Amino acid sequence: MASPISCLSILIIPLLVTSLFYDVSNADRALLDKVCKKSTDYDFCVSTLLSDPEGLTDVLYRLGLVSTSVSLGMISTINDGEISNILIGVTDPVIGERIRGCQADISSLYEDMQSARDAAGTQSYVEEAKSLASAQDKIAGCNKRFEGPPKTESPISKSTSKIEKLINISAVILTMISSS
């Protein structure tokens, strides 16, 4: 027959273990919420950061690494997949040229985000800020291509909007690290 203490321990130990994970999870989610509330698109920020298994962390530095890593994957998908597919259907040579220019900008921007991730990894936040600013300039330059004569609506605006939001998430985290 089992003693009353062993019966209680069978019930209490799992509850204690569960409560430990619950507290960490709440701290992780609180930081993620704090970052995403400062971003330009809360829902996009949350879904982006949670798309990586390490995206739920209560360490701002780690969240910054996750942000830039997820950005690299998403930017690559946009540049190689979405934009390439859009180019297939474009018949206007001016629009096609603008999209190809943007594709080159985004390829170069990818390198900036790699530099930002490397700088974040070594905690070289000044270098990370420079890389993020360069990335922001490149995506802004891409968007401006469609403002010149003849002014047209960008067929890749959804893709460039995602990239702007990705850069913004990394910049928010960097600002939070710098101010702490």
C-alpha atoms as one frame of an Amber mdcrd trajectory, in Angstrom:
protein
   0.000   0.000   0.000   1.310   3.431  -0.928   1.949   5.950   1.778  -0.046
   9.191   1.812   3.135  11.175   1.163   3.968   9.232  -1.998   0.390   9.710
  -3.228   0.634  13.440  -2.632   4.007  13.639  -4.365   2.514  11.983  -7.442
  -0.011  14.828  -7.593   2.134  17.759  -6.488   5.331  17.217  -8.485   3.636
  17.468 -11.910   1.824  20.623 -10.758   5.092  22.212  -9.637   6.817  21.356
 -12.899   3.884  22.718 -14.901   3.882  25.963 -12.917   7.590  26.473 -13.599
   7.016  26.259 -17.351   3.920  28.433 -17.095   5.863  31.286 -15.461   8.635
  31.170 -18.081   6.057  31.051 -20.838   4.329  34.147 -19.474   7.632  36.027
 -19.271   8.435  34.986 -22.846   5.054  36.085 -24.121   5.269  39.370 -22.209
   8.520  40.302 -23.967   7.157  39.265 -27.345   4.037  41.394 -26.724   6.156
  44.358 -25.622   8.231  44.197 -28.816   5.294  43.639 -31.133   3.242  46.466
 -29.637   6.037  48.832 -30.677   6.207  47.412 -34.207   4.208  48.707 -37.152
   2.041  45.573 -37.357   1.414  43.677 -34.124  -0.142  40.557 -35.676   2.549
  40.250 -38.344   5.238  40.664 -35.681   3.800  37.965 -33.429   3.282  35.476
 -36.249   6.765  36.168 -37.624   8.574  35.714 -34.331   6.537  32.669 -33.363
   7.266  31.053 -36.743  10.690  30.165 -35.327  10.813  27.642 -32.446  13.187
  29.943 -30.586  10.950  32.983 -31.083   9.399  32.632 -27.672  12.169  33.790
 -25.368  12.424  36.213 -22.493  15.874  37.392 -23.573  15.758  40.452 -25.809
  19.160  39.702 -27.320  17.994  36.224 -28.402  14.762  37.628 -29.774  16.831
  39.993 -31.924  18.743  37.047 -33.381  15.480  35.237 -34.079  14.080  38.337
 -35.758  16.969  38.709 -38.189  17.135  34.966 -38.891  13.423  34.765 -39.674
  13.788  37.893 -41.814  16.481  36.246 -43.906  14.278  33.259 -44.679  11.260
  35.377 -45.493  13.215  37.842 -47.652  14.731  34.970 -49.598  11.286  33.461
 -50.189   9.891  36.810 -51.318  12.772  37.549 -53.675  13.152  34.084 -55.174
   9.513  33.002 -55.101   6.911  35.725 -54.946   8.713  38.303 -57.048   9.863
  35.740 -59.621   6.271  34.530 -59.987   4.992  38.081 -60.408   7.634  38.758
 -63.073   6.302  35.846 -65.140   2.938  37.566 -65.579   4.221  41.078 -66.254
   3.809  42.212 -69.858   4.704  45.911 -69.494   8.485  46.280 -70.025   8.698
  49.358 -67.751   7.053  47.504 -64.875   9.206  44.453 -65.534  12.355  46.581
 -65.387  11.242  48.177 -62.121  10.508  44.792 -60.578  13.899  43.434 -61.676
  15.507  46.523 -60.122  13.652  45.807 -56.903  14.730  42.197 -57.058  18.353
  43.375 -57.197  17.698  45.788 -54.300  16.205  42.991 -52.228  19.122  40.669
 -52.995  21.456  43.369 -51.713  19.145  44.003 -48.774  19.430  40.291 -47.903
  23.176  40.833 -47.475  22.445  43.778 -45.161  20.204  41.569 -43.028  22.943
  38.922 -42.876  25.322  41.618 -41.656  22.707  42.753 -39.124  22.351  39.185
 -37.815  26.126  38.777 -37.579  26.433  42.110 -35.758  23.597  41.160 -33.392
  25.351  37.869 -32.688  28.494  39.685 -31.580  26.426  42.385 -29.892  27.869
  45.047 -32.208  24.733  47.126 -32.107  26.161  50.155 -33.923  27.015  47.899
 -36.878  23.610  46.277 -36.674  21.952  49.706 -36.798  23.982  50.615 -39.908
  22.971  47.387 -41.645  19.297  47.883 -40.793  19.425  51.488 -42.042  20.989
  50.323 -45.292  18.297  47.653 -45.671  15.591  50.255 -45.045  17.115  52.550
 -47.668  17.128  49.759 -50.240  13.489  48.808 -49.740  12.509  52.498 -49.836
  14.460  52.829 -53.093  12.588  49.858 -54.507   9.248  51.424 -53.638  10.297
  54.753 -55.187  10.897  53.033 -58.531   7.141  52.913 -59.011   6.675  56.632
 -58.271   8.678  57.835 -61.286   7.004  58.587 -64.584   4.899  56.838 -65.473
   3.691  56.466 -61.910   2.228  52.996 -61.410   1.056  50.866 -58.561   3.673
  48.350 -57.556   2.616  44.756 -58.226   5.047  43.699 -55.514   3.780  46.082
 -52.821   2.625  43.192 -50.596   6.119  41.725 -50.706   7.891  45.013 -50.066
   5.463  45.765 -47.237   6.421  42.477 -45.554  10.096  43.350 -45.885   9.518
  46.798 -44.370   7.727  45.171 -41.433  10.568  42.673 -40.962  13.151  45.445
 -40.868  10.925  47.351 -38.432  10.741  44.394 -36.018  14.535  44.138 -35.940
  14.842  47.911 -35.476  12.350  47.876 -32.579  14.338  45.171 -30.813  17.599
  47.018 -31.427  16.116  50.231 -30.011  14.903  48.360 -26.930  18.347  46.809
 -26.407  20.076  50.174 -26.860  17.787  51.937 -24.385  18.173  49.328 -21.642
